[in-house]
């Protein structure tokens, strides 16, 4: 279900679209690619389909590399964190592979690749 709200005030128009996504389908879009292509910044430790969390090891790129290598950290990402990252990507009109949209219904390795980066770093780094 998609809901759109439009507000017009003083020569400005604000359009807000709300998109309802099944949580299990979204989680499958993140985990279903087996993190294909994500090995340049993260490694899957595991995921829990009951709590809808993903545990990863990732490079801490926000700190200077020591001896040429970034420190590896571990983090558990909740469904809410992943969904917020996806929403930020949609707000920024992020695309992949020459302009393809990040559609959770037609996910591929790029979907997890982008959502995980956004969730871990707050932006696309790789």
C-alpha positions as CSV (number, residue, x, y, z in Angstrom):
1,X,0.0,0.0,0.0
2,X,1.3,3.5,-0.9
3,X,-0.1,6.7,0.6
4,X,0.8,10.1,-0.8
5,X,0.2,13.4,1.1
6,X,0.6,16.8,-0.6
7,X,0.9,20.1,1.3
8,X,1.1,23.4,-0.6
9,X,2.1,26.5,1.3
10,X,3.6,29.8,0.2
11,X,4.9,28.8,-3.3
12,X,6.3,25.5,-1.9
13,X,4.8,22.0,-2.3
14,X,5.7,19.1,0.0
15,X,4.9,15.6,-1.2
16,X,5.3,12.8,1.2
17,X,4.9,9.2,0.1
18,X,4.4,6.4,2.5
19,X,5.2,2.9,1.3
20,X,4.1,-0.2,3.2
21,X,6.5,-3.2,2.8
22,X,6.1,-6.6,4.3
23,X,8.9,-7.0,6.9
24,X,9.7,-10.6,6.0
25,X,9.9,-9.7,2.3
26,X,12.2,-6.8,3.0
27,X,14.4,-8.9,5.3
28,X,14.6,-11.5,2.6
29,X,15.7,-8.8,0.1
30,X,18.6,-8.0,2.4
31,X,19.7,-11.6,3.3
32,X,18.6,-13.4,0.1
33,X,21.6,-12.4,-2.0
34,X,24.0,-14.0,0.5
35,X,25.7,-10.5,0.6
36,X,26.9,-10.9,-2.9
37,X,29.4,-8.1,-3.7
38,X,29.5,-6.9,-0.1
39,X,32.9,-8.5,0.8
40,X,34.8,-5.3,0.1
41,X,33.4,-3.8,3.3
42,X,31.5,-6.4,5.3
43,X,31.2,-10.1,6.2
44,X,28.0,-11.7,7.3
45,X,28.3,-13.3,10.7
46,X,24.7,-14.4,10.7
47,X,21.0,-13.4,10.7
48,X,18.0,-14.3,12.7
49,X,14.7,-14.6,10.9
50,X,12.7,-14.5,14.1
51,X,14.1,-11.2,15.4
52,X,14.8,-9.9,11.9
53,X,18.4,-8.9,12.8
54,X,21.6,-9.2,10.8
55,X,25.0,-9.5,12.4
56,X,28.0,-8.3,10.4
57,X,31.7,-7.6,10.6
58,X,32.6,-4.4,8.8
59,X,35.5,-2.1,8.2
60,X,35.5,1.0,10.4
61,X,36.4,3.4,7.6
62,X,35.7,6.5,9.8
63,X,39.0,5.9,11.6
64,X,42.3,6.2,9.9
65,X,43.7,2.8,8.8
66,X,46.5,1.4,10.9
67,X,49.3,0.0,8.8
68,X,47.2,0.4,5.7
69,X,44.2,-1.7,7.1
70,X,40.9,-0.5,8.6
71,X,39.9,-1.9,12.0
72,X,37.2,-4.6,11.8
73,X,34.2,-4.1,14.0
74,X,31.1,-6.2,14.6
75,X,27.5,-4.8,14.7
76,X,24.0,-6.1,14.8
77,X,21.6,-4.3,12.5
78,X,17.9,-4.3,13.4
79,X,15.1,-4.3,10.9
80,X,14.4,-0.7,11.8
81,X,18.0,0.4,11.1
82,X,17.9,-1.4,7.8
83,X,14.5,0.1,6.9
84,X,15.7,3.6,7.8
85,X,18.7,3.1,5.6
86,X,16.5,2.0,2.7
87,X,14.2,5.0,3.2
88,X,17.3,7.3,3.1
89,X,18.4,5.8,-0.2
90,X,14.9,6.2,-1.6
91,X,14.8,9.9,-0.4
92,X,18.1,10.4,-2.2
93,X,16.8,8.8,-5.4
94,X,19.7,6.3,-5.2
95,X,20.1,3.9,-8.2
96,X,22.6,1.2,-9.1
97,X,24.1,-0.4,-12.2
98,X,23.4,2.5,-14.6
99,X,20.2,3.8,-13.2
100,X,18.2,0.8,-11.9
101,X,16.0,1.7,-8.9
102,X,16.6,0.0,-5.6
103,X,13.4,-2.1,-5.6
104,X,12.9,-4.5,-2.7
105,X,10.6,-6.6,-4.9
106,X,13.3,-7.1,-7.5
107,X,16.4,-7.3,-5.3
108,X,19.8,-8.5,-6.4
109,X,23.2,-8.2,-4.8
110,X,23.2,-4.5,-5.2
111,X,20.2,-4.1,-3.0
112,X,21.9,-5.5,0.1
113,X,25.2,-3.8,-0.9
114,X,23.6,-0.4,-0.8
115,X,21.3,-0.8,2.2
116,X,24.1,-2.3,4.3
117,X,26.5,0.6,3.4
118,X,23.8,3.2,4.3
119,X,23.0,1.4,7.6
120,X,26.7,1.1,8.6
121,X,28.2,4.3,7.3
122,X,25.3,6.7,6.7
123,X,26.3,7.0,3.0
124,X,27.5,5.0,0.1
125,X,31.3,4.5,0.4
126,X,32.2,1.7,-1.9
